[in-house]
């Protein structure tokens, strides 16, 4: 029996704005320590001796972030790209098909990339326990033993014990109000973590029984998948035909095979900033502070900044998140409503809803420094061996000043080395490329001038990352 971890890594994390944005969502943030939640989960599952090579299911927008963070964590994984978002049902159907291709008796463990587990050894032990029940035909979920009456989670009512530490699922129940949550805790209900363990063949059969269109579409998407660089890209037409539905609605509400294993492993879905404060190191007054920030005469605050000095005075139970282009101030009880802020920003077409000033690319990143009517200034950092696309612009010229490292610059038919404290001018319409041939990061300041400075004024002629 092969146990294959599958990491779901496609969410947008709107409740964690302004640090989490659609272009760089919460699973890639270093919320706790030096690794993102995605890196932590991937490393734990990859290093457990009982598990096979992980599968990461994500999308085109996050493919290079996933690849870079896996490399940083030293994890080898199969990265699968969904061409469109179809919720967890089709993603799990794809995972079952891929697992069966490795081993007809494979057991799959599905974990979310943006959850936190404090007891990682306990997580591995519970997954192995669940795998034994799954090998006997059960679809097992990890039910978290509640520490308090939580209204933000769904609950599971355990039924009769069935062996291997598992219980039948008597009922899945929706997120309750406070009084109902208190009763659930008293009656031994468990939090629904949304993480599943199942035999791949069992899940494929159940999806085929309850959602035959989903099963056939996902099987076709896998069969017709193609390689693009190091990624496996599902066939778009086939995958798009799959109904958009969560695995809970597609299978778990109907199946007779559901089981639950109680787990006390310090789990959290980190669904709001209030959860980050609870999981962070706190001072004697309950304040969790990260970055260049201070709390004076306050308690139970979460204050985070990515560089701007932030001071909170005389306030308690507040969340203050400072980024370079946005500041969030909220009462801790209102933390889940941050998603409403993001929806409003989207309706207003504000770029802050989706992108940071720092925008990551497969070759490194660029960061906007200043913008005016006919100019824009950016800081560009190119990783060693990184190479931008061969491109041109119809509406802007560019001036590059190298401040660190050495740049290899192509302008039309000419290739030139530009060193620290040197600059080069790129006129409108020229075909150009920037490459870092060195062993350290290349940093430069780019000054754009012209009548239109949008990112869509990039005509890619050639691109090593297949974005042309």
MARDO-320417 format. One record per residue (C-alpha): residue number from 1; residue in three letters; z negated, x, y. Coordinates in pm, whole numbers, always signed. Each point is the difference from the previous one (the first is absolute). Layout:
+-----+---------+--------+--------+--------+
| num | residuo |     up |   east |  north |
+-----+---------+--------+--------+--------+
| NUM |     ala |      Z |      X |      Y |
...
+-----+---------+--------+--------+--------+
This chain:
+-----+---------+--------+--------+--------+
| num | residuo |     up |   east |  north |
+-----+---------+--------+--------+--------+
|   1 |     unk |     +0 |     +0 |     +0 |
|   2 |     unk |   +108 |   +140 |   +338 |
|   3 |     unk |   -204 |   -104 |   +306 |
|   4 |     unk |   +218 |     +1 |   +312 |
|   5 |     unk |   -157 |    -35 |   +348 |
|   6 |     unk |   +209 |   -196 |   +250 |
|   7 |     unk |    -88 |    +29 |   +370 |
|   8 |     unk |   +114 |   -279 |   +232 |
|   9 |     unk |    +81 |   +164 |   +333 |
|  10 |     unk |   +198 |   -239 |   +219 |
|  11 |     unk |   -250 |   -185 |   +222 |
|  12 |     unk |     +5 |     -3 |   +380 |
|  13 |     unk |   -378 |     -6 |    +65 |
|  14 |     unk |     +6 |   -209 |   +318 |
|  15 |     unk |   -380 |    -50 |     +8 |
|  16 |     unk |    -46 |   +374 |    +64 |
|  17 |     unk |   +204 |    +13 |   +321 |
|  18 |     unk |    +32 |   +205 |   +220 |
|  19 |     unk |    -39 |   +293 |   -244 |
|  20 |     unk |   +197 |   -184 |   -267 |
|  21 |     unk |   +350 |   -108 |   +100 |
|  22 |     unk |   +301 |   -114 |   -195 |
|  23 |     unk |   +163 |   +343 |    +22 |
|  24 |     unk |   -322 |   +174 |   -114 |
|  25 |     unk |   -231 |   -252 |   -174 |
|  26 |     unk |   -362 |    +38 |   -105 |
|  27 |     unk |    +60 |   +140 |   -351 |
|  28 |     unk |   +134 |   +318 |   +163 |
|  29 |     unk |   -284 |    +36 |   +252 |
|  30 |     unk |   -286 |   +243 |    -51 |
|  31 |     unk |   -265 |   -265 |    +48 |
|  32 |     unk |   -263 |   +197 |   -190 |
|  33 |     unk |    +11 |   +377 |    -32 |
|  34 |     unk |   +311 |   +215 |    -28 |
|  35 |     unk |   +208 |   -221 |   -229 |
|  36 |     unk |   +155 |   -342 |    +40 |
|  37 |     unk |   -107 |   -283 |   -229 |
|  38 |     unk |   +341 |    +29 |   -169 |
|  39 |     unk |    -49 |   +370 |    -68 |
|  40 |     unk |   -351 |    -59 |   -133 |
|  41 |     unk |   +110 |   -273 |   -243 |
|  42 |     unk |   +305 |   +199 |   -112 |
|  43 |     unk |   -202 |   +316 |    -62 |
|  44 |     unk |   -271 |   -180 |   -197 |
|  45 |     unk |   +251 |   -177 |   -225 |
|  46 |     unk |   +226 |   +304 |    -41 |
|  47 |     unk |   -283 |   +233 |    -97 |
|  48 |     unk |   -165 |   -230 |   -256 |
|  49 |     unk |    +84 |   +142 |   -342 |
|  50 |     unk |    +55 |   -342 |   -158 |
|  51 |     unk |   +280 |    -99 |   +238 |
|  52 |     unk |   +371 |    +75 |     +5 |
|  53 |     unk |   +203 |    +92 |   +310 |
|  54 |     unk |    -54 |   -265 |   +272 |
|  55 |     unk |   +265 |   -236 |   +137 |
|  56 |     unk |    -11 |    -71 |   +374 |
|  57 |     unk |   +174 |   -316 |   +119 |
|  58 |     unk |    +88 |     +7 |   +369 |
|  59 |     unk |   +302 |    -64 |   +226 |
|  60 |     unk |   +267 |   +193 |   +189 |
|  61 |     unk |   -204 |    +15 |   +322 |
|  62 |     unk |   -290 |   +184 |   -167 |
|  63 |     unk |   +187 |   +213 |   -253 |
|  64 |     unk |    -35 |   +331 |   +181 |
|  65 |     unk |   -362 |    -68 |    +97 |
|  66 |     unk |    -76 |    -66 |   -367 |
|  67 |     unk |   +183 |   +314 |   -111 |
|  68 |     unk |   -174 |   +218 |   +260 |
|  69 |     unk |   -349 |   -133 |    -73 |
|  70 |     unk |    +49 |    +36 |   -376 |
|  71 |     unk |   +107 |   +361 |    +54 |
|  72 |     unk |   -303 |    +67 |   +221 |
|  73 |     unk |   -228 |   -143 |   -271 |
|  74 |     unk |   +175 |   +197 |   -274 |
|  75 |     unk |    +98 |   -316 |   -190 |
|  76 |     unk |   +323 |    -44 |   -199 |
|  77 |     unk |   +107 |   -364 |    -15 |
|  78 |     unk |   +302 |   -222 |    -49 |
|  79 |     unk |    +73 |   -162 |   +338 |
|  80 |     unk |   +178 |   -335 |    -22 |
|  81 |     unk |   +154 |   -165 |   +307 |
|  82 |     unk |    +19 |   -374 |    +54 |
|  83 |     unk |   +310 |    -81 |   +209 |
|  84 |     unk |   -172 |   -316 |   +134 |
|  85 |     unk |   -359 |   -121 |     -3 |
|  86 |     unk |    -70 |   -253 |   -274 |
|  87 |     unk |   -384 |     +1 |    -28 |
|  88 |     unk |   -200 |   +120 |   -300 |
|  89 |     unk |   +160 |   -218 |   -270 |
|  90 |     unk |   +342 |   +172 |     -6 |
|  91 |     unk |   -160 |   +341 |    +57 |
|  92 |     unk |   -214 |    -43 |   -311 |
|  93 |     unk |   +298 |   -132 |   -195 |
|  94 |     unk |   +185 |   +321 |    +91 |
|  95 |     unk |   -302 |   +209 |   -101 |
|  96 |     unk |     -7 |   -168 |   -340 |
|  97 |     unk |   +370 |    +74 |    -56 |
|  98 |     unk |    -38 |   +365 |    +98 |
|  99 |     unk |   -308 |    +42 |   -219 |
| 100 |     unk |   +178 |   -152 |   -302 |
| 101 |     unk |   +281 |   +251 |    +48 |
| 102 |     unk |   -255 |   +279 |    -46 |
| 103 |     unk |   -190 |   -158 |   -289 |
| 104 |     unk |    +40 |   -348 |   -158 |
| 105 |     unk |   -378 |     -8 |    -47 |
| 106 |     unk |    -86 |   +125 |   +350 |
| 107 |     unk |   -301 |   -137 |   +187 |
| 108 |     unk |    +32 |    -23 |   +379 |
| 109 |     unk |   -275 |    +36 |   +258 |
| 110 |     unk |    +96 |   -148 |   +339 |
| 111 |     unk |   -197 |   +128 |   +299 |
| 112 |     unk |    +40 |    -58 |   +373 |
| 113 |     unk |    +66 |   +306 |   +218 |
| 114 |     unk |   -227 |   -116 |   +282 |
| 115 |     unk |   -322 |    -73 |   -191 |
| 116 |     unk |   -307 |   +225 |    -15 |
| 117 |     unk |   -211 |    +74 |   -307 |
| 118 |     unk |   -309 |   +212 |    +53 |
| 119 |     unk |    -73 |    +51 |   -371 |
| 120 |     unk |   +333 |   +142 |   -114 |
| 121 |     unk |   -135 |   +110 |   -341 |
| 122 |     unk |   -121 |   -357 |    -50 |
| 123 |     unk |   +344 |   -131 |    +94 |
| 124 |     unk |   +169 |   +214 |   -264 |
| 125 |     unk |   -254 |   -106 |   -264 |
| 126 |     unk |    +52 |   -370 |    +83 |
| 127 |     unk |   +377 |    +41 |    -13 |
| 128 |     unk |    -25 |   +157 |   -346 |
| 129 |     unk |   -230 |   -283 |   -109 |
| 130 |     unk |   +243 |   -258 |   +137 |
| 131 |     unk |   +291 |   +175 |   -174 |
| 132 |     unk |   -162 |    -64 |   -338 |
| 133 |     unk |    -19 |   -373 |    +73 |
| 134 |     unk |   +353 |     +3 |   +143 |
| 135 |     unk |   +137 |   +160 |   -318 |
| 136 |     unk |   -118 |   -314 |   -182 |
| 137 |     unk |   +212 |   -225 |   +220 |
| 138 |     unk |   -228 |    -70 |   +297 |
| 139 |     unk |    +89 |    +26 |   +368 |
| 140 |     unk |   -317 |   +153 |   +138 |
| 141 |     unk |   -118 |     +8 |   +359 |
| 142 |     unk |   -287 |   +211 |   +129 |
| 143 |     unk |   -263 |   -239 |   +134 |
| 144 |     unk |   -224 |   +169 |   +254 |
| 145 |     unk |   -371 |    -78 |    -17 |
| 146 |     unk |    -83 |   -138 |   +348 |
| 147 |     unk |   -243 |   +181 |   +229 |
| 148 |     unk |    -14 |   -288 |   +251 |
| 149 |     unk |   +151 |   -348 |    +62 |
| 150 |     unk |   +347 |   +105 |   +117 |
| 151 |     unk |   +235 |   -262 |   +144 |
| 152 |     unk |   +302 |   +231 |    +14 |
| 153 |     unk |    +55 |    +27 |   -377 |
| 154 |     unk |   +108 |   -236 |   -273 |
| 155 |     unk |   -246 |    -40 |   -290 |
| 156 |     unk |    +18 |    -16 |   -379 |
| 157 |     unk |   -230 |   -210 |   -218 |
| 158 |     unk |    -46 |   +183 |   -332 |
| 159 |     unk |    +10 |   -200 |   -321 |
| 160 |     unk |    -82 |    +92 |   -359 |
| 161 |     unk |    -26 |   +364 |   -104 |
| 162 |     unk |   +302 |   +110 |   -208 |
| 163 |     unk |    -85 |   +360 |    -85 |
| 164 |     unk |    +91 |   +342 |   +142 |
| 165 |     unk |   -225 |    -80 |   +297 |
| 166 |     unk |   +232 |   -282 |   +107 |
| 167 |     unk |    -55 |   -368 |    +68 |
| 168 |     unk |   +236 |   -293 |    +15 |
| 169 |     unk |    +87 |   -115 |   +351 |
| 170 |     unk |   -147 |   -348 |    +39 |
| 171 |     unk |   +144 |    -38 |   +351 |
| 172 |     unk |   +159 |   +181 |   +291 |
| 173 |     unk |   -133 |   -140 |   +328 |
| 174 |     unk |   +125 |    +45 |   +356 |
| 175 |     unk |   -187 |   +167 |   +286 |
| 176 |     unk |   -313 |   -209 |    +63 |
| 177 |     unk |   -209 |    -84 |   +305 |
| 178 |     unk |   -338 |   +171 |    +42 |
| 179 |     unk |   -210 |   -260 |   -181 |
| 180 |     unk |   +241 |    -18 |   -292 |
| 181 |     unk |    +12 |   +379 |    -19 |
| 182 |     unk |   -380 |     +9 |    -29 |
| 183 |     unk |    +16 |   -243 |   -293 |
| 184 |     unk |   +271 |   +204 |   -168 |
| 185 |     unk |   -211 |   +315 |    +19 |
| 186 |     unk |   -304 |   -184 |   -139 |
| 187 |     unk |   +210 |   -140 |   -287 |
| 188 |     unk |   +139 |   +337 |   -107 |
| 189 |     unk |   +353 |    -30 |   +135 |
| 190 |     unk |   +196 |   +323 |    +56 |
| 191 |     unk |   +222 |   +114 |   +285 |
| 192 |     unk |   +369 |     -5 |    -89 |
| 193 |     unk |   +121 |   +357 |    +68 |
| 194 |     unk |   +365 |    -86 |    -64 |
| 195 |     unk |    +35 |   +303 |   -232 |
| 196 |     unk |   +138 |    -74 |   -347 |
| 197 |     unk |    +27 |   +164 |   -342 |
| 198 |     unk |   +244 |   -135 |   -258 |
| 199 |     unk |   +235 |    +92 |   -280 |
| 200 |     unk |   +345 |    +22 |   +153 |
| 201 |     unk |   +146 |   -222 |   -273 |
| 202 |     unk |   -268 |   -265 |    +60 |
| 203 |     unk |    +67 |    -15 |   +374 |
| 204 |     unk |   +377 |    -10 |    -51 |
| 205 |     unk |    -39 |   -293 |   -243 |
| 206 |     unk |   -231 |   -192 |   +233 |
| 207 |     unk |   +226 |    +46 |   +303 |
| 208 |     unk |   +297 |   -112 |   -211 |
| 209 |     unk |   -193 |   -310 |   -106 |
| 210 |     unk |   -120 |   -106 |   +346 |
| 211 |     unk |   +264 |   +156 |   +229 |
| 212 |     unk |   +320 |    +52 |   -203 |
| 213 |     unk |   +212 |    +59 |   +312 |
| 214 |     unk |   -239 |   +274 |   +113 |
| 215 |     unk |     +2 |   +163 |   -341 |
| 216 |     unk |   +378 |    +11 |    -30 |
| 217 |     unk |    +54 |   +116 |   +360 |
| 218 |     unk |   -249 |   +285 |    -32 |
| 219 |     unk |   +135 |   +110 |   -338 |
| 220 |     unk |   +348 |    +17 |   +155 |
| 221 |     unk |   -131 |   +186 |   +305 |
| 222 |     unk |   -148 |   +268 |   -225 |
| 223 |     unk |   +302 |    +20 |   -228 |
| 224 |     unk |   +236 |    +44 |   +296 |
| 225 |     unk |   -232 |   +232 |   +198 |
| 226 |     unk |   +142 |   +324 |   +137 |
| 227 |     unk |   -140 |   +339 |    +98 |
| 228 |     unk |    -10 |   +100 |   +366 |
| 229 |     unk |   -148 |   +347 |    +47 |
| 230 |     unk |   -334 |    -11 |   -186 |
| 231 |     unk |    -27 |   -381 |    +17 |
| 232 |     unk |    +97 |   -279 |   -241 |
| 233 |     unk |   +159 |   -279 |   +207 |
| 234 |     unk |     +1 |   -350 |   -149 |
| 235 |     unk |   +328 |   -188 |    +18 |
| 236 |     unk |    -10 |   -203 |   +321 |
| 237 |     unk |   +203 |   -305 |   -105 |
| 238 |     unk |   -194 |    -44 |   -324 |
| 239 |     unk |   -343 |    +55 |   +153 |
| 240 |     unk |    +72 |   -230 |   +292 |
| 241 |     unk |    +59 |   -283 |   -251 |
| 242 |     unk |   -364 |    +21 |   -115 |
| 243 |     unk |   -226 |   -272 |   +144 |
| 244 |     unk |   -243 |   +132 |   +261 |
| 245 |     unk |   -335 |    -73 |   -160 |
| 246 |     unk |   -331 |   +174 |    -65 |
| 247 |     unk |   -104 |    +78 |   -357 |
| 248 |     unk |   -297 |   -235 |    +48 |
| 249 |     unk |   +225 |   -301 |    +59 |
| 250 |     unk |   +273 |   +116 |   -239 |
| 251 |     unk |   -217 |    +75 |   -303 |
| 252 |     unk |   -377 |    +20 |    +38 |
| 253 |     unk |    -51 |   -367 |    +94 |
| 254 |     unk |   +190 |   -109 |   -315 |
| 255 |     unk |    -59 |   +254 |   -273 |
| 256 |     unk |   -245 |    -51 |   -287 |
| 257 |     unk |    -29 |   +375 |    -44 |
| 258 |     unk |   -205 |    +77 |   +314 |
| 259 |     unk |   -317 |   +203 |    -44 |
| 260 |     unk |   -242 |   +175 |   +232 |
| 261 |     unk |   -214 |   +312 |    -34 |
| 262 |     unk |   -298 |    +24 |   +238 |
| 263 |     unk |     +3 |   +322 |   +200 |
| 264 |     unk |   -261 |   +150 |   +230 |
| 265 |     unk |   +206 |   +285 |   +145 |
| 266 |     unk |    -47 |    -21 |   +378 |
| 267 |     unk |   +330 |   -182 |    +58 |
| 268 |     unk |   +135 |   -127 |   +332 |
| 269 |     unk |   +344 |   -119 |   +103 |
| 270 |     unk |    -75 |   +136 |   +351 |
| 271 |     unk |   +136 |   -324 |   +140 |
| 272 |     unk |   -135 |    +38 |   +354 |
| 273 |     unk |   -151 |   +258 |   +236 |
| 274 |     unk |   -349 |   -131 |    -80 |
| 275 |     unk |    +50 |   +126 |   -357 |
| 276 |     unk |    +88 |   +346 |   +134 |
| 277 |     unk |   -332 |    +13 |   +187 |
| 278 |     unk |   -189 |   -102 |   -316 |
| 279 |     unk |   +169 |   +274 |   -203 |
| 280 |     unk |    -28 |   +273 |   +266 |
| 281 |     unk |   -284 |   +241 |    +69 |
| 282 |     unk |   -235 |   -158 |   +254 |
| 283 |     unk |   -264 |   +131 |   +238 |
| 284 |     unk |   -358 |   -128 |    +21 |
| 285 |     unk |   +117 |   -300 |   +203 |
| 286 |     unk |   +274 |   -103 |   -242 |
| 287 |     unk |   +282 |   +138 |   +214 |
| 288 |     unk |   +302 |   +158 |   -169 |
| 289 |     unk |   +187 |   +231 |   +240 |
| 290 |     unk |   +317 |   +199 |    -66 |
| 291 |     unk |   +176 |   +221 |   +252 |
| 292 |     unk |    -90 |    +82 |   +360 |
| 293 |     unk |   -229 |   -301 |    +53 |
| 294 |     unk |   -359 |    -90 |    +87 |
| 295 |     unk |   -224 |   -306 |    -29 |
| 296 |     unk |   -286 |    -35 |   +250 |
| 297 |     unk |   -269 |   -265 |    -43 |
| 298 |     unk |   +193 |   -189 |   -269 |
| 299 |     unk |    -22 |    -75 |   -372 |
| 300 |     unk |   +220 |    -96 |   -294 |
| 301 |     unk |   +318 |   +108 |   +180 |
| 302 |     unk |   +319 |   +151 |   -138 |
| 303 |     unk |   +168 |   +232 |   +251 |
| 304 |     unk |   +312 |   +201 |    -91 |
| 305 |     unk |   +235 |   +197 |   +223 |
| 306 |     unk |   +298 |   +224 |    -71 |
| 307 |     unk |    -59 |   +223 |   +300 |
| 308 |     unk |    -86 |   -204 |   +310 |
| 309 |     unk |   -365 |    +30 |   +101 |
| 310 |     unk |   -162 |   -337 |    -71 |
| 311 |     unk |   -350 |   -105 |   +108 |
| 312 |     unk |   -176 |   -325 |    -99 |
| 313 |     unk |   -308 |    -93 |   +202 |
| 314 |     unk |   -256 |   -276 |    -61 |
| 315 |     unk |   +197 |   -183 |   -269 |
| 316 |     unk |    -81 |    -89 |   -358 |
| 317 |     unk |   +206 |   -134 |   -290 |
| 318 |     unk |   +329 |    +95 |   +161 |
| 319 |     unk |   +313 |   +175 |   -122 |
| 320 |     unk |   +180 |   +236 |   +238 |
| 321 |     unk |   +319 |   +168 |   -122 |
| 322 |     unk |   +184 |   +226 |   +244 |
| 323 |     unk |   +350 |   +132 |    -63 |
| 324 |     unk |   +241 |   +166 |   +240 |
| 325 |     unk |   +171 |   -326 |    +97 |
| 326 |     unk |   -244 |   -279 |    -88 |
| 327 |     unk |   -373 |    -82 |     +3 |
| 328 |     unk |   -170 |   -264 |   -214 |
| 329 |     unk |   -341 |   -139 |    +97 |
| 330 |     unk |   -137 |   -272 |   -227 |
| 331 |     unk |   -325 |   -150 |   -118 |
| 332 |     unk |    -64 |   +100 |   -359 |
| 333 |     unk |     -1 |   -364 |   -112 |
| 334 |     unk |   +350 |    -46 |   +144 |
| 335 |     unk |   +150 |   +302 |   -177 |
| 336 |     unk |   +225 |   -205 |   -234 |
| 337 |     unk |   +166 |   -158 |   +305 |
| 338 |     unk |   +165 |   +328 |    +95 |
| 339 |     unk |   +302 |   -120 |   -200 |
| 340 |     unk |    +41 |   -276 |   +263 |
| 341 |     unk |    +32 |   +270 |   +266 |
| 342 |     unk |   +280 |   +163 |   -198 |
| 343 |     unk |   +183 |   -332 |    -41 |
| 344 |     unk |    -19 |    -58 |   +376 |
| 345 |     unk |   +132 |   +350 |    +71 |
| 346 |     unk |   +290 |    -61 |   -238 |
| 347 |     unk |    +87 |   -325 |   +175 |
| 348 |     unk |     -2 |   +187 |   +330 |
| 349 |     unk |   +222 |   +268 |   -160 |
| 350 |     unk |   -251 |   +270 |    +90 |
| 351 |     unk |    +75 |   +328 |   -181 |
| 352 |     unk |   -374 |    +65 |    -38 |
| 353 |     unk |     -6 |   -262 |   -275 |
| 354 |     unk |   +208 |   +216 |   -229 |
| 355 |     unk |    +19 |   +361 |   +114 |
| 356 |     unk |   -229 |   +272 |   +129 |
| 357 |     unk |    +96 |   +247 |   +268 |
| 358 |     unk |    +18 |   +246 |   -290 |
| 359 |     unk |   +284 |   -100 |   -233 |
| 360 |     unk |    +27 |   +167 |   -340 |
| 361 |     unk |   +330 |   +107 |   -150 |
| 362 |     unk |    +79 |   +174 |   -332 |
| 363 |     unk |    +41 |   +330 |   +190 |
| 364 |     unk |   -324 |    -30 |   +204 |
| 365 |     unk |    -70 |   -218 |   +303 |
| 366 |     unk |    +67 |    -60 |   +366 |
| 367 |     unk |   -240 |   -126 |   +264 |
| 368 |     unk |    +81 |   -163 |   +331 |
| 369 |     unk |   -166 |   +175 |   +293 |
| 370 |     unk |   +152 |   -166 |   +307 |
| 371 |     unk |   +272 |   -253 |    +76 |
| 372 |     unk |   +178 |    -94 |   +321 |
| 373 |     unk |   +306 |   -197 |   +106 |
| 374 |     unk |   +253 |   +264 |   -107 |
| 375 |     unk |   -207 |   +256 |   -186 |
| 376 |     unk |   -233 |    +40 |   -297 |
| 377 |     unk |   -213 |   +296 |   -108 |
| 378 |     unk |    -92 |    +51 |   -366 |
| 379 |     unk |   -190 |   +254 |   -207 |
| 380 |     unk |   +188 |    +74 |   -323 |
| 381 |     unk |   -156 |   +170 |   -304 |
| 382 |     unk |   +227 |   +103 |   -289 |
| 383 |     unk |   -150 |   +105 |   -334 |
| 384 |     unk |   +105 |   +334 |   -154 |
| 385 |     unk |   +347 |    -50 |   -155 |
| 386 |     unk |    +21 |   -337 |   +175 |
| 387 |     unk |   +342 |   -102 |   +130 |
| 388 |     unk |    +94 |   -283 |   +233 |
| 389 |     unk |   +323 |   -188 |    -58 |
| 390 |     unk |   +328 |   +125 |   +144 |
| 391 |     unk |    +34 |   -254 |   +282 |
| 392 |     unk |   +128 |    -86 |   +343 |
| 393 |     unk |    -88 |   -233 |   +289 |
| 394 |     unk |   +228 |   -201 |   +226 |
| 395 |     unk |   -246 |    -59 |   +286 |
| 396 |     unk |   -233 |   +298 |    +30 |
| 397 |     unk |    -15 |   +375 |    +31 |
| 398 |     unk |   -291 |   +207 |   -134 |
| 399 |     unk |   -173 |   +321 |    +99 |
| 400 |     unk |   -215 |   +175 |   -264 |
| 401 |     unk |   -272 |   +254 |    +84 |
| 402 |     unk |   -151 |   +181 |   -300 |
| 403 |     unk |   -376 |    +54 |    +33 |
| 404 |     unk |    -78 |   +114 |   -357 |
| 405 |     unk |   +210 |   +139 |   -283 |
| 406 |     unk |   +376 |    +51 |    -12 |
| 407 |     unk |   +269 |   -268 |    +15 |
| 408 |     unk |   +343 |    +14 |   -157 |
| 409 |     unk |   +217 |   -215 |   +227 |
| 410 |     unk |   +349 |   -119 |    -82 |
| 411 |     unk |   +216 |   -119 |   +293 |
| 412 |     unk |   +349 |   -103 |   -110 |
| 413 |     unk |   +138 |   +313 |   -172 |
| 414 |     unk |   -266 |   +240 |   +132 |
| 415 |     unk |   -329 |    +96 |   -174 |
| 416 |     unk |   -266 |   +176 |   +206 |
| 417 |     unk |   -361 |   +116 |    -51 |
| 418 |     unk |   -238 |   -110 |   +273 |
| 419 |     unk |   -339 |   +174 |    +11 |
| 420 |     unk |   -333 |    -71 |   +170 |
| 421 |     unk |    +23 |    -39 |   +379 |
| 422 |     unk |   +379 |    -46 |    -25 |
| 423 |     unk |   +197 |   -319 |    +65 |
| 424 |     unk |   +337 |   -155 |    -73 |
| 425 |     unk |   +200 |   -286 |   +155 |
| 426 |     unk |   +183 |   -267 |   -203 |
| 427 |     unk |   +256 |   -193 |   +208 |
| 428 |     unk |    +82 |   -368 |    -55 |
| 429 |     unk |   +230 |    -53 |   -296 |
| 430 |     unk |    -43 |   +338 |   -168 |
| 431 |     unk |    -60 |     +8 |   -375 |
| 432 |     unk |   -329 |   +178 |    -63 |
| 433 |     unk |   -270 |    +75 |   -252 |
| 434 |     unk |   -348 |   +156 |     +8 |
| 435 |     unk |   -136 |   +201 |   -295 |
| 436 |     unk |   -323 |   +191 |    -56 |
| 437 |     unk |    +96 |   +315 |   -198 |
| 438 |     unk |   -350 |   +150 |    +28 |
| 439 |     unk |   -327 |    -18 |   -193 |
| 440 |     unk |   -210 |   -164 |   +274 |
| 441 |     unk |    +41 |   -332 |   +182 |
| 442 |     unk |   +266 |     -2 |   +268 |
| 443 |     unk |   -124 |   -164 |   +321 |
| 444 |     unk |   +217 |    -78 |   +299 |
| 445 |     unk |     +6 |   -217 |   +310 |
| 446 |     unk |   +303 |   -226 |    +33 |
| 447 |     unk |   +108 |   -139 |   +337 |
| 448 |     unk |   +252 |   -284 |    -26 |
| 449 |     unk |   +201 |   -116 |   +300 |
| 450 |     unk |   +254 |   -279 |    +16 |
| 451 |     unk |    +74 |   -367 |    +53 |
| 452 |     unk |   -139 |   -113 |   -338 |
| 453 |     unk |   -273 |   +177 |   -201 |
| 454 |     unk |    -54 |   -232 |   -299 |
| 455 |     unk |    -35 |   +135 |   -354 |
| 456 |     unk |   +302 |   -207 |   -104 |
| 457 |     unk |   +223 |   +235 |   +205 |
| 458 |     unk |     +5 |   +239 |   -295 |
| 459 |     unk |   +326 |    +31 |   -190 |
| 460 |     unk |    -76 |   +186 |   -322 |
| 461 |     unk |   +299 |   +201 |   -124 |
| 462 |     unk |   -184 |   +164 |   -291 |
| 463 |     unk |   -357 |    -22 |   -125 |
| 464 |     unk |   -178 |   +180 |   -285 |
| 465 |     unk |   -241 |   -297 |    -28 |
| 466 |     unk |   +281 |   -252 |    -65 |
| 467 |     unk |    -69 |   -202 |   +316 |
| 468 |     unk |   +362 |    +14 |   +122 |
+-----+---------+--------+--------+--------+
